[in-house]
Amino acid sequence: MARVTIEDCLRQVQNRFSLVHAVARRVRQIRQNARYLVGSPQGEDIVTALREIAAGKINIEDKESEDHEEK
């Protein structure tokens, strides 16, 4: 699989701060045995989470609004 970059992810996310939060949330989900949204994982969980975001498999806006509602 091609190398994922921050720029690939920023096409899906508004800013780097939101990206960090989205990746952290997704890594926690993966570590709690969530199903992978892109092919088989290659490398660490954070790389898989970044690939999922870059592929547009994660809806970031919904997750950000959930965070604000929880507080």
PDB file of N, CA, C, O and CB in Angstrom:
ATOM      1  N   MET A   1       0.840  -1.177   0.000  1.00  0.00           N
ATOM      2  CA  MET A   1       0.000   0.000   0.000  1.00  0.00           C
ATOM      3  C   MET A   1       0.883   1.236   0.000  1.00  0.00           C
ATOM      4  O   MET A   1       1.977   1.236   0.563  1.00  0.00           O
ATOM      5  CB  MET A   1      -0.955   0.000   1.211  1.00  0.00           C
ATOM      6  N   ALA A   2       0.398   2.274  -0.630  1.00  0.00           N
ATOM      7  CA  ALA A   2       1.156   3.516  -0.723  1.00  0.00           C
ATOM      8  C   ALA A   2       1.323   4.153   0.647  1.00  0.00           C
ATOM      9  O   ALA A   2       0.530   3.928   1.562  1.00  0.00           O
ATOM     10  CB  ALA A   2       0.469   4.491  -1.677  1.00  0.00           C
ATOM     11  N   ARG A   3       2.346   4.930   0.761  1.00  0.00           N
ATOM     12  CA  ARG A   3       2.634   5.620   2.015  1.00  0.00           C
ATOM     13  C   ARG A   3       1.595   6.705   2.267  1.00  0.00           C
ATOM     14  O   ARG A   3       1.296   7.499   1.375  1.00  0.00           O
ATOM     15  CB  ARG A   3       4.050   6.226   1.992  1.00  0.00           C
ATOM     16  N   VAL A   4       1.052   6.742   3.460  1.00  0.00           N
ATOM     17  CA  VAL A   4       0.064   7.762   3.819  1.00  0.00           C
ATOM     18  C   VAL A   4       0.798   8.960   4.417  1.00  0.00           C
ATOM     19  O   VAL A   4       1.754   8.798   5.176  1.00  0.00           O
ATOM     20  CB  VAL A   4      -0.998   7.195   4.825  1.00  0.00           C
ATOM     21  N   THR A   5       0.342  10.162   4.069  1.00  0.00           N
ATOM     22  CA  THR A   5       0.961  11.367   4.606  1.00  0.00           C
ATOM     23  C   THR A   5      -0.090  12.198   5.343  1.00  0.00           C
ATOM     24  O   THR A   5      -1.293  11.983   5.197  1.00  0.00           O
ATOM     25  CB  THR A   5       1.625  12.197   3.475  1.00  0.00           C
ATOM     26  N   ILE A   6       0.384  13.126   6.115  1.00  0.00           N
ATOM     27  CA  ILE A   6      -0.509  14.028   6.834  1.00  0.00           C
ATOM     28  C   ILE A   6      -1.354  14.828   5.837  1.00  0.00           C
ATOM     29  O   ILE A   6      -2.532  15.089   6.083  1.00  0.00           O
ATOM     30  CB  ILE A   6       0.300  14.982   7.754  1.00  0.00           C
ATOM     31  N   GLU A   7      -0.752  15.210   4.722  1.00  0.00           N
ATOM     32  CA  GLU A   7      -1.489  15.967   3.713  1.00  0.00           C
ATOM     33  C   GLU A   7      -2.664  15.153   3.162  1.00  0.00           C
ATOM     34  O   GLU A   7      -3.720  15.714   2.869  1.00  0.00           O
ATOM     35  CB  GLU A   7      -0.551  16.383   2.570  1.00  0.00           C
ATOM     36  N   ASP A   8      -2.486  13.836   3.018  1.00  0.00           N
ATOM     37  CA  ASP A   8      -3.587  12.984   2.560  1.00  0.00           C
ATOM     38  C   ASP A   8      -4.747  13.055   3.562  1.00  0.00           C
ATOM     39  O   ASP A   8      -5.912  13.120   3.170  1.00  0.00           O
ATOM     40  CB  ASP A   8      -3.107  11.510   2.380  1.00  0.00           C
ATOM     41  N   CYS A   9      -4.420  13.042   4.828  1.00  0.00           N
ATOM     42  CA  CYS A   9      -5.441  13.077   5.872  1.00  0.00           C
ATOM     43  C   CYS A   9      -6.096  14.457   5.974  1.00  0.00           C
ATOM     44  O   CYS A   9      -7.290  14.560   6.255  1.00  0.00           O
ATOM     45  CB  CYS A   9      -4.831  12.688   7.218  1.00  0.00           C
ATOM     46  N   LEU A  10      -5.318  15.509   5.746  1.00  0.00           N
ATOM     47  CA  LEU A  10      -5.858  16.860   5.872  1.00  0.00           C
ATOM     48  C   LEU A  10      -6.865  17.191   4.772  1.00  0.00           C
ATOM     49  O   LEU A  10      -7.570  18.195   4.869  1.00  0.00           O
ATOM     50  CB  LEU A  10      -4.730  17.869   5.849  1.00  0.00           C
ATOM     51  N   ARG A  11      -6.942  16.371   3.736  1.00  0.00           N
ATOM     52  CA  ARG A  11      -7.998  16.542   2.735  1.00  0.00           C
ATOM     53  C   ARG A  11      -9.354  16.136   3.319  1.00  0.00           C
ATOM     54  O   ARG A  11     -10.400  16.565   2.830  1.00  0.00           O
ATOM     55  CB  ARG A  11      -7.687  15.707   1.467  1.00  0.00           C
ATOM     56  N   GLN A  12      -9.329  15.316   4.357  1.00  0.00           N
ATOM     57  CA  GLN A  12     -10.541  14.815   4.984  1.00  0.00           C
ATOM     58  C   GLN A  12     -10.890  15.547   6.284  1.00  0.00           C
ATOM     59  O   GLN A  12     -12.042  15.535   6.718  1.00  0.00           O
ATOM     60  CB  GLN A  12     -10.395  13.344   5.256  1.00  0.00           C
ATOM     61  N   VAL A  13      -9.891  16.184   6.901  1.00  0.00           N
ATOM     62  CA  VAL A  13     -10.043  16.801   8.217  1.00  0.00           C
ATOM     63  C   VAL A  13      -9.711  18.282   8.109  1.00  0.00           C
ATOM     64  O   VAL A  13      -8.866  18.672   7.303  1.00  0.00           O
ATOM     65  CB  VAL A  13      -9.133  16.106   9.274  1.00  0.00           C
ATOM     66  N   GLN A  14     -10.365  19.104   8.908  1.00  0.00           N
ATOM     67  CA  GLN A  14     -10.187  20.553   8.831  1.00  0.00           C
ATOM     68  C   GLN A  14      -8.782  21.017   9.202  1.00  0.00           C
ATOM     69  O   GLN A  14      -8.212  21.869   8.520  1.00  0.00           O
ATOM     70  CB  GLN A  14     -11.179  21.227   9.724  1.00  0.00           C
ATOM     71  N   ASN A  15      -8.222  20.467  10.272  1.00  0.00           N
ATOM     72  CA  ASN A  15      -6.915  20.932  10.729  1.00  0.00           C
ATOM     73  C   ASN A  15      -6.183  19.810  11.457  1.00  0.00           C
ATOM     74  O   ASN A  15      -6.750  18.750  11.723  1.00  0.00           O
ATOM     75  CB  ASN A  15      -7.065  22.162  11.648  1.00  0.00           C
ATOM     76  N   ARG A  16      -4.939  20.056  11.767  1.00  0.00           N
ATOM     77  CA  ARG A  16      -4.094  19.030  12.406  1.00  0.00           C
ATOM     78  C   ARG A  16      -4.584  18.671  13.810  1.00  0.00           C
ATOM     79  O   ARG A  16      -4.473  17.520  14.232  1.00  0.00           O
ATOM     80  CB  ARG A  16      -2.643  19.516  12.479  1.00  0.00           C
ATOM     81  N   PHE A  17      -5.114  19.635  14.518  1.00  0.00           N
ATOM     82  CA  PHE A  17      -5.623  19.375  15.865  1.00  0.00           C
ATOM     83  C   PHE A  17      -6.770  18.361  15.813  1.00  0.00           C
ATOM     84  O   PHE A  17      -6.804  17.412  16.596  1.00  0.00           O
ATOM     85  CB  PHE A  17      -6.096  20.691  16.531  1.00  0.00           C
ATOM     86  N   SER A  18      -7.694  18.568  14.896  1.00  0.00           N
ATOM     87  CA  SER A  18      -8.805  17.627  14.717  1.00  0.00           C
ATOM     88  C   SER A  18      -8.295  16.265  14.274  1.00  0.00           C
ATOM     89  O   SER A  18      -8.829  15.230  14.675  1.00  0.00           O
ATOM     90  CB  SER A  18      -9.812  18.169  13.693  1.00  0.00           C
ATOM     91  N   LEU A  19      -7.266  16.272  13.448  1.00  0.00           N
ATOM     92  CA  LEU A  19      -6.690  15.012  12.978  1.00  0.00           C
ATOM     93  C   LEU A  19      -6.114  14.205  14.131  1.00  0.00           C
ATOM     94  O   LEU A  19      -6.317  12.993  14.209  1.00  0.00           O
ATOM     95  CB  LEU A  19      -5.606  15.278  11.934  1.00  0.00           C
ATOM     96  N   VAL A  20      -5.398  14.871  15.023  1.00  0.00           N
ATOM     97  CA  VAL A  20      -4.804  14.190  16.179  1.00  0.00           C
ATOM     98  C   VAL A  20      -5.902  13.537  17.023  1.00  0.00           C
ATOM     99  O   VAL A  20      -5.761  12.390  17.446  1.00  0.00           O
ATOM    100  CB  VAL A  20      -3.979  15.188  17.042  1.00  0.00           C
ATOM    101  N   HIS A  21      -6.975  14.255  17.262  1.00  0.00           N
ATOM    102  CA  HIS A  21      -8.065  13.713  18.064  1.00  0.00           C
ATOM    103  C   HIS A  21      -8.744  12.539  17.359  1.00  0.00           C
ATOM    104  O   HIS A  21      -9.078  11.537  17.993  1.00  0.00           O
ATOM    105  CB  HIS A  21      -9.089  14.804  18.369  1.00  0.00           C
ATOM    106  N   ALA A  22      -8.945  12.664  16.065  1.00  0.00           N
ATOM    107  CA  ALA A  22      -9.594  11.589  15.314  1.00  0.00           C
ATOM    108  C   ALA A  22      -8.730  10.339  15.299  1.00  0.00           C
ATOM    109  O   ALA A  22      -9.241   9.231  15.464  1.00  0.00           O
ATOM    110  CB  ALA A  22      -9.893  12.037  13.881  1.00  0.00           C
ATOM    111  N   VAL A  23      -7.435  10.501  15.106  1.00  0.00           N
ATOM    112  CA  VAL A  23      -6.534   9.349  15.085  1.00  0.00           C
ATOM    113  C   VAL A  23      -6.490   8.689  16.459  1.00  0.00           C
ATOM    114  O   VAL A  23      -6.541   7.463  16.564  1.00  0.00           O
ATOM    115  CB  VAL A  23      -5.116   9.773  14.647  1.00  0.00           C
ATOM    116  N   ALA A  24      -6.396   9.494  17.505  1.00  0.00           N
ATOM    117  CA  ALA A  24      -6.345   8.934  18.861  1.00  0.00           C
ATOM    118  C   ALA A  24      -7.606   8.135  19.167  1.00  0.00           C
ATOM    119  O   ALA A  24      -7.532   7.044  19.733  1.00  0.00           O
ATOM    120  CB  ALA A  24      -6.167  10.053  19.901  1.00  0.00           C
ATOM    121  N   ARG A  25      -8.755   8.672  18.794  1.00  0.00           N
ATOM    122  CA  ARG A  25     -10.019   7.975  19.025  1.00  0.00           C
ATOM    123  C   ARG A  25     -10.065   6.656  18.250  1.00  0.00           C
ATOM    124  O   ARG A  25     -10.472   5.624  18.784  1.00  0.00           O
ATOM    125  CB  ARG A  25     -11.204   8.870  18.623  1.00  0.00           C
ATOM    126  N   ARG A  26      -9.645   6.707  16.994  1.00  0.00           N
ATOM    127  CA  ARG A  26      -9.692   5.500  16.164  1.00  0.00           C
ATOM    128  C   ARG A  26      -8.705   4.448  16.647  1.00  0.00           C
ATOM    129  O   ARG A  26      -9.017   3.258  16.615  1.00  0.00           O
ATOM    130  CB  ARG A  26      -9.403   5.846  14.708  1.00  0.00           C
ATOM    131  N   VAL A  27      -7.529   4.855  17.093  1.00  0.00           N
ATOM    132  CA  VAL A  27      -6.551   3.902  17.628  1.00  0.00           C
ATOM    133  C   VAL A  27      -7.133   3.200  18.854  1.00  0.00           C
ATOM    134  O   VAL A  27      -6.976   1.989  19.010  1.00  0.00           O
ATOM    135  CB  VAL A  27      -5.219   4.621  17.992  1.00  0.00           C
ATOM    136  N   ARG A  28      -7.800   3.954  19.720  1.00  0.00           N
ATOM    137  CA  ARG A  28      -8.435   3.324  20.888  1.00  0.00           C
ATOM    138  C   ARG A  28      -9.481   2.305  20.455  1.00  0.00           C
ATOM    139  O   ARG A  28      -9.581   1.229  21.044  1.00  0.00           O
ATOM    140  CB  ARG A  28      -9.083   4.390  21.792  1.00  0.00           C
ATOM    141  N   GLN A  29     -10.260   2.638  19.430  1.00  0.00           N
ATOM    142  CA  GLN A  29     -11.265   1.699  18.928  1.00  0.00           C
ATOM    143  C   GLN A  29     -10.606   0.441  18.375  1.00  0.00           C
ATOM    144  O   GLN A  29     -11.060  -0.672  18.640  1.00  0.00           O
ATOM    145  CB  GLN A  29     -12.127   2.362  17.844  1.00  0.00           C
ATOM    146  N   ILE A  30      -9.541   0.622  17.611  1.00  0.00           N
ATOM    147  CA  ILE A  30      -8.837  -0.533  17.025  1.00  0.00           C
ATOM    148  C   ILE A  30      -8.282  -1.420  18.134  1.00  0.00           C
ATOM    149  O   ILE A  30      -8.367  -2.645  18.054  1.00  0.00           O
ATOM    150  CB  ILE A  30      -7.689  -0.065  16.081  1.00  0.00           C
ATOM    151  N   ARG A  31      -7.723  -0.811  19.151  1.00  0.00           N
ATOM    152  CA  ARG A  31      -7.142  -1.589  20.252  1.00  0.00           C
ATOM    153  C   ARG A  31      -8.200  -2.284  21.094  1.00  0.00           C
ATOM    154  O   ARG A  31      -7.890  -3.198  21.858  1.00  0.00           O
ATOM    155  CB  ARG A  31      -6.304  -0.692  21.137  1.00  0.00           C
ATOM    156  N   GLN A  32      -9.453  -1.851  20.953  1.00  0.00           N
ATOM    157  CA  GLN A  32     -10.559  -2.519  21.632  1.00  0.00           C
ATOM    158  C   GLN A  32     -11.259  -3.485  20.672  1.00  0.00           C
ATOM    159  O   GLN A  32     -12.437  -3.802  20.840  1.00  0.00           O
ATOM    160  CB  GLN A  32     -11.564  -1.482  22.187  1.00  0.00           C
ATOM    161  N   ASN A  33     -10.505  -3.950  19.651  1.00  0.00           N
ATOM    162  CA  ASN A  33     -10.949  -4.968  18.689  1.00  0.00           C
ATOM    163  C   ASN A  33     -12.010  -4.495  17.711  1.00  0.00           C
ATOM    164  O   ASN A  33     -12.854  -5.287  17.291  1.00  0.00           O
ATOM    165  CB  ASN A  33     -11.473  -6.144  19.422  1.00  0.00           C
ATOM    166  N   ALA A  34     -11.987  -3.215  17.338  1.00  0.00           N
ATOM    167  CA  ALA A  34     -12.884  -2.730  16.285  1.00  0.00           C
ATOM    168  C   ALA A  34     -12.432  -3.308  14.950  1.00  0.00           C
ATOM    169  O   ALA A  34     -11.258  -3.630  14.764  1.00  0.00           O
ATOM    170  CB  ALA A  34     -12.905  -1.168  16.234  1.00  0.00           C
ATOM    171  N   ARG A  35     -13.365  -3.433  14.039  1.00  0.00           N
ATOM    172  CA  ARG A  35     -13.085  -3.961  12.712  1.00  0.00           C
ATOM    173  C   ARG A  35     -12.301  -2.926  11.907  1.00  0.00           C
ATOM    174  O   ARG A  35     -12.580  -1.729  11.979  1.00  0.00           O
ATOM    175  CB  ARG A  35     -14.399  -4.345  11.983  1.00  0.00           C
ATOM    176  N   TYR A  36     -11.311  -3.402  11.134  1.00  0.00           N
ATOM    177  CA  TYR A  36     -10.536  -2.505  10.270  1.00  0.00           C
ATOM    178  C   TYR A  36     -11.401  -2.048   9.106  1.00  0.00           C
ATOM    179  O   TYR A  36     -12.172  -2.834   8.556  1.00  0.00           O
ATOM    180  CB  TYR A  36      -9.250  -3.204   9.750  1.00  0.00           C
ATOM    181  N   LEU A  37     -11.277  -0.778   8.729  1.00  0.00           N
ATOM    182  CA  LEU A  37     -12.081  -0.218   7.647  1.00  0.00           C
ATOM    183  C   LEU A  37     -11.345  -0.182   6.319  1.00  0.00           C
ATOM    184  O   LEU A  37     -11.951   0.082   5.280  1.00  0.00           O
ATOM    185  CB  LEU A  37     -12.527   1.167   8.008  1.00  0.00           C
ATOM    186  N   VAL A  38     -10.065  -0.439   6.341  1.00  0.00           N
ATOM    187  CA  VAL A  38      -9.273  -0.588   5.119  1.00  0.00           C
ATOM    188  C   VAL A  38      -8.634  -1.963   5.174  1.00  0.00           C
ATOM    189  O   VAL A  38      -8.648  -2.605   6.224  1.00  0.00           O
ATOM    190  CB  VAL A  38      -8.183   0.552   4.974  1.00  0.00           C
ATOM    191  N   GLY A  39      -8.078  -2.426   4.070  1.00  0.00           N
ATOM    192  CA  GLY A  39      -7.489  -3.766   3.989  1.00  0.00           C
ATOM    193  C   GLY A  39      -6.769  -4.211   5.250  1.00  0.00           C
ATOM    194  O   GLY A  39      -6.890  -3.576   6.298  1.00  0.00           O
ATOM    195  N   SER A  40      -6.048  -5.257   5.154  1.00  0.00           N
ATOM    196  CA  SER A  40      -5.360  -5.793   6.325  1.00  0.00           C
ATOM    197  C   SER A  40      -4.352  -4.780   6.861  1.00  0.00           C
ATOM    198  O   SER A  40      -3.704  -4.070   6.091  1.00  0.00           O
ATOM    199  CB  SER A  40      -4.656  -7.118   5.981  1.00  0.00           C
ATOM    200  N   PRO A  41      -4.229  -4.720   8.169  1.00  0.00           N
ATOM    201  CA  PRO A  41      -3.325  -3.730   8.761  1.00  0.00           C
ATOM    202  C   PRO A  41      -1.867  -4.042   8.436  1.00  0.00           C
ATOM    203  O   PRO A  41      -1.447  -5.199   8.472  1.00  0.00           O
ATOM    204  CB  PRO A  41      -3.520  -3.672  10.278  1.00  0.00           C
ATOM    205  N   GLN A  42      -1.122  -3.026   8.128  1.00  0.00           N
ATOM    206  CA  GLN A  42       0.313  -3.163   7.903  1.00  0.00           C
ATOM    207  C   GLN A  42       0.999  -2.201   8.847  1.00  0.00           C
ATOM    208  O   GLN A  42       0.914  -0.986   8.664  1.00  0.00           O
ATOM    209  CB  GLN A  42       0.706  -2.883   6.405  1.00  0.00           C
ATOM    210  N   GLY A  43       1.663  -2.716   9.833  1.00  0.00           N
ATOM    211  CA  GLY A  43       2.351  -1.833  10.767  1.00  0.00           C
ATOM    212  C   GLY A  43       1.515  -1.579  12.008  1.00  0.00           C
ATOM    213  O   GLY A  43       0.730  -2.424  12.436  1.00  0.00           O
ATOM    214  N   GLU A  44       1.698  -0.421  12.563  1.00  0.00           N
ATOM    215  CA  GLU A  44       1.083  -0.100  13.841  1.00  0.00           C
ATOM    216  C   GLU A  44      -0.350   0.402  13.679  1.00  0.00           C
ATOM    217  O   GLU A  44      -0.787   0.758  12.585  1.00  0.00           O
ATOM    218  CB  GLU A  44       1.912   0.936  14.566  1.00  0.00           C
ATOM    219  N   ASP A  45      -1.060   0.418  14.798  1.00  0.00           N
ATOM    220  CA  ASP A  45      -2.455   0.846  14.798  1.00  0.00           C
ATOM    221  C   ASP A  45      -2.611   2.288  14.317  1.00  0.00           C
ATOM    222  O   ASP A  45      -3.583   2.620  13.639  1.00  0.00           O
ATOM    223  CB  ASP A  45      -3.042   0.700  16.191  1.00  0.00           C
ATOM    224  N   ILE A  46      -1.659   3.132  14.669  1.00  0.00           N
ATOM    225  CA  ILE A  46      -1.763   4.544  14.267  1.00  0.00           C
ATOM    226  C   ILE A  46      -1.684   4.687  12.751  1.00  0.00           C
ATOM    227  O   ILE A  46      -2.361   5.540  12.176  1.00  0.00           O
ATOM    228  CB  ILE A  46      -0.652   5.380  14.931  1.00  0.00           C
ATOM    229  N   VAL A  47      -0.873   3.870  12.104  1.00  0.00           N
ATOM    230  CA  VAL A  47      -0.763   3.917  10.645  1.00  0.00           C
ATOM    231  C   VAL A  47      -2.073   3.468  10.017  1.00  0.00           C
ATOM    232  O   VAL A  47      -2.531   4.058   9.039  1.00  0.00           O
ATOM    233  CB  VAL A  47       0.407   3.033  10.149  1.00  0.00           C
ATOM    234  N   THR A  48      -2.674   2.430  10.575  1.00  0.00           N
ATOM    235  CA  THR A  48      -3.961   1.951  10.078  1.00  0.00           C
ATOM    236  C   THR A  48      -5.020   3.038  10.231  1.00  0.00           C
ATOM    237  O   THR A  48      -5.813   3.266   9.318  1.00  0.00           O
ATOM    238  CB  THR A  48      -4.391   0.669  10.824  1.00  0.00           C
ATOM    239  N   ALA A  49      -5.038   3.711  11.385  1.00  0.00           N
ATOM    240  CA  ALA A  49      -6.008   4.788  11.615  1.00  0.00           C
ATOM    241  C   ALA A  49      -5.801   5.922  10.607  1.00  0.00           C
ATOM    242  O   ALA A  49      -6.772   6.451  10.066  1.00  0.00           O
ATOM    243  CB  ALA A  49      -5.887   5.328  13.061  1.00  0.00           C
ATOM    244  N   LEU A  50      -4.563   6.292  10.356  1.00  0.00           N
ATOM    245  CA  LEU A  50      -4.277   7.341   9.370  1.00  0.00           C
ATOM    246  C   LEU A  50      -4.728   6.917   7.979  1.00  0.00           C
ATOM    247  O   LEU A  50      -5.275   7.730   7.235  1.00  0.00           O
ATOM    248  CB  LEU A  50      -2.777   7.676   9.357  1.00  0.00           C
ATOM    249  N   ARG A  51      -4.507   5.659   7.618  1.00  0.00           N
ATOM    250  CA  ARG A  51      -4.949   5.177   6.305  1.00  0.00           C
ATOM    251  C   ARG A  51      -6.464   5.214   6.181  1.00  0.00           C
ATOM    252  O   ARG A  51      -6.996   5.550   5.123  1.00  0.00           O
ATOM    253  CB  ARG A  51      -4.444   3.756   6.061  1.00  0.00           C
ATOM    254  N   GLU A  52      -7.157   4.870   7.255  1.00  0.00           N
ATOM    255  CA  GLU A  52      -8.622   4.906   7.235  1.00  0.00           C
ATOM    256  C   GLU A  52      -9.127   6.336   7.048  1.00  0.00           C
ATOM    257  O   GLU A  52     -10.073   6.573   6.297  1.00  0.00           O
ATOM    258  CB  GLU A  52      -9.194   4.306   8.536  1.00  0.00           C
ATOM    259  N   ILE A  53      -8.499   7.276   7.727  1.00  0.00           N
ATOM    260  CA  ILE A  53      -8.910   8.675   7.603  1.00  0.00           C
ATOM    261  C   ILE A  53      -8.600   9.200   6.207  1.00  0.00           C
ATOM    262  O   ILE A  53      -9.438   9.861   5.593  1.00  0.00           O
ATOM    263  CB  ILE A  53      -8.210   9.542   8.665  1.00  0.00           C
ATOM    264  N   ALA A  54      -7.411   8.912   5.704  1.00  0.00           N
ATOM    265  CA  ALA A  54      -7.033   9.373   4.368  1.00  0.00           C
ATOM    266  C   ALA A  54      -7.955   8.799   3.297  1.00  0.00           C
ATOM    267  O   ALA A  54      -8.217   9.446   2.283  1.00  0.00           O
ATOM    268  CB  ALA A  54      -5.586   8.991   4.067  1.00  0.00           C
ATOM    269  N   ALA A  55      -8.449   7.573   3.526  1.00  0.00           N
ATOM    270  CA  ALA A  55      -9.349   6.925   2.564  1.00  0.00           C
ATOM    271  C   ALA A  55     -10.779   7.430   2.688  1.00  0.00           C
ATOM    272  O   ALA A  55     -11.634   7.069   1.879  1.00  0.00           O
ATOM    273  CB  ALA A  55      -9.324   5.418   2.756  1.00  0.00           C
ATOM    274  N   GLY A  56     -11.052   8.262   3.694  1.00  0.00           N
ATOM    275  CA  GLY A  56     -12.392   8.806   3.869  1.00  0.00           C
ATOM    276  C   GLY A  56     -13.350   7.834   4.536  1.00  0.00           C
ATOM    277  O   GLY A  56     -14.566   7.985   4.418  1.00  0.00           O
ATOM    278  N   LYS A  57     -12.824   6.848   5.230  1.00  0.00           N
ATOM    279  CA  LYS A  57     -13.667   5.846   5.894  1.00  0.00           C
ATOM    280  C   LYS A  57     -14.167   6.302   7.253  1.00  0.00           C
ATOM    281  O   LYS A  57     -15.072   5.687   7.817  1.00  0.00           O
ATOM    282  CB  LYS A  57     -12.906   4.556   6.052  1.00  0.00           C
ATOM    283  N   ILE A  58     -13.590   7.371   7.787  1.00  0.00           N
ATOM    284  CA  ILE A  58     -13.964   7.889   9.103  1.00  0.00           C
ATOM    285  C   ILE A  58     -14.634   9.242   8.900  1.00  0.00           C
ATOM    286  O   ILE A  58     -14.084  10.111   8.223  1.00  0.00           O
ATOM    287  CB  ILE A  58     -12.715   8.009  10.053  1.00  0.00           C
ATOM    288  N   ASN A  59     -15.818   9.426   9.483  1.00  0.00           N
ATOM    289  CA  ASN A  59     -16.528  10.698   9.385  1.00  0.00           C
ATOM    290  C   ASN A  59     -16.132  11.559  10.579  1.00  0.00           C
ATOM    291  O   ASN A  59     -16.653  11.380  11.680  1.00  0.00           O
ATOM    292  CB  ASN A  59     -18.080  10.484   9.333  1.00  0.00           C
ATOM    293  N   ILE A  60     -15.230  12.472  10.363  1.00  0.00           N
ATOM    294  CA  ILE A  60     -14.649  13.272  11.439  1.00  0.00           C
ATOM    295  C   ILE A  60     -15.648  14.249  12.040  1.00  0.00           C
ATOM    296  O   ILE A  60     -15.661  14.425  13.258  1.00  0.00           O
ATOM    297  CB  ILE A  60     -13.446  14.027  10.930  1.00  0.00           C
ATOM    298  N   GLU A  61     -16.479  14.887  11.238  1.00  0.00           N
ATOM    299  CA  GLU A  61     -17.395  15.912  11.738  1.00  0.00           C
ATOM    300  C   GLU A  61     -18.343  15.344  12.780  1.00  0.00           C
ATOM    301  O   GLU A  61     -18.603  16.000  13.789  1.00  0.00           O
ATOM    302  CB  GLU A  61     -18.190  16.522  10.587  1.00  0.00           C
ATOM    303  N   ASP A  62     -18.868  14.142  12.567  1.00  0.00           N
ATOM    304  CA  ASP A  62     -19.770  13.536  13.541  1.00  0.00           C
ATOM    305  C   ASP A  62     -19.066  13.279  14.857  1.00  0.00           C
ATOM    306  O   ASP A  62     -19.654  13.479  15.919  1.00  0.00           O
ATOM    307  CB  ASP A  62     -20.345  12.240  13.000  1.00  0.00           C
ATOM    308  N   LYS A  63     -17.829  12.842  14.810  1.00  0.00           N
ATOM    309  CA  LYS A  63     -17.088  12.549  16.025  1.00  0.00           C
ATOM    310  C   LYS A  63     -16.790  13.817  16.806  1.00  0.00           C
ATOM    311  O   LYS A  63     -16.832  13.807  18.036  1.00  0.00           O
ATOM    312  CB  LYS A  63     -15.796  11.823  15.694  1.00  0.00           C
ATOM    313  N   GLU A  64     -16.487  14.919  16.106  1.00  0.00           N
ATOM    314  CA  GLU A  64     -16.215  16.174  16.800  1.00  0.00           C
ATOM    315  C   GLU A  64     -17.465  16.688  17.504  1.00  0.00           C
ATOM    316  O   GLU A  64     -17.369  17.191  18.623  1.00  0.00           O
ATOM    317  CB  GLU A  64     -15.691  17.226  15.818  1.00  0.00           C
ATOM    318  N   SER A  65     -18.629  16.575  16.882  1.00  0.00           N
ATOM    319  CA  SER A  65     -19.858  17.051  17.525  1.00  0.00           C
ATOM    320  C   SER A  65     -20.214  16.168  18.717  1.00  0.00           C
ATOM    321  O   SER A  65     -20.761  16.664  19.702  1.00  0.00           O
ATOM    322  CB  SER A  65     -21.025  17.077  16.515  1.00  0.00           C
ATOM    323  N   GLU A  66     -19.914  14.861  18.648  1.00  0.00           N
ATOM    324  CA  GLU A  66     -20.156  13.964  19.781  1.00  0.00           C
ATOM    325  C   GLU A  66     -19.301  14.380  20.963  1.00  0.00           C
ATOM    326  O   GLU A  66     -19.771  14.362  22.100  1.00  0.00           O
ATOM    327  CB  GLU A  66     -19.866  12.498  19.398  1.00  0.00           C
ATOM    328  N   ASP A  67     -18.034  14.759  20.713  1.00  0.00           N
ATOM    329  CA  ASP A  67     -17.148  15.184  21.786  1.00  0.00           C
ATOM    330  C   ASP A  67     -17.694  16.398  22.516  1.00  0.00           C
ATOM    331  O   ASP A  67     -17.619  16.470  23.743  1.00  0.00           O
ATOM    332  CB  ASP A  67     -15.771  15.488  21.239  1.00  0.00           C
ATOM    333  N   HIS A  68     -18.241  17.352  21.777  1.00  0.00           N
ATOM    334  CA  HIS A  68     -18.779  18.567  22.384  1.00  0.00           C
ATOM    335  C   HIS A  68     -20.046  18.266  23.179  1.00  0.00           C
ATOM    336  O   HIS A  68     -20.282  18.891  24.212  1.00  0.00           O
ATOM    337  CB  HIS A  68     -19.068  19.618  21.308  1.00  0.00           C
ATOM    338  N   GLU A  69     -20.860  17.326  22.720  1.00  0.00           N
ATOM    339  CA  GLU A  69     -22.090  16.980  23.422  1.00  0.00           C
ATOM    340  C   GLU A  69     -21.805  16.252  24.730  1.00  0.00           C
ATOM    341  O   GLU A  69     -22.559  16.384  25.693  1.00  0.00           O
ATOM    342  CB  GLU A  69     -22.977  16.122  22.533  1.00  0.00           C
ATOM    343  N   GLU A  70     -20.706  15.475  24.767  1.00  0.00           N
ATOM    344  CA  GLU A  70     -20.369  14.706  25.966  1.00  0.00           C
ATOM    345  C   GLU A  70     -19.916  15.594  27.100  1.00  0.00           C
ATOM    346  O   GLU A  70     -20.059  15.206  28.259  1.00  0.00           O
ATOM    347  CB  GLU A  70     -19.293  13.695  25.656  1.00  0.00           C
ATOM    348  N   LYS A  71     -19.369  16.783  26.822  1.00  0.00           N
ATOM    349  CA  LYS A  71     -18.793  17.646  27.855  1.00  0.00           C
ATOM    350  C   LYS A  71     -19.803  18.429  28.591  1.00  0.00           C
ATOM    351  O   LYS A  71     -19.456  19.197  29.488  1.00  0.00           O
ATOM    352  CB  LYS A  71     -17.819  18.569  27.273  1.00  0.00           C
TER     353      LYS A  71
END
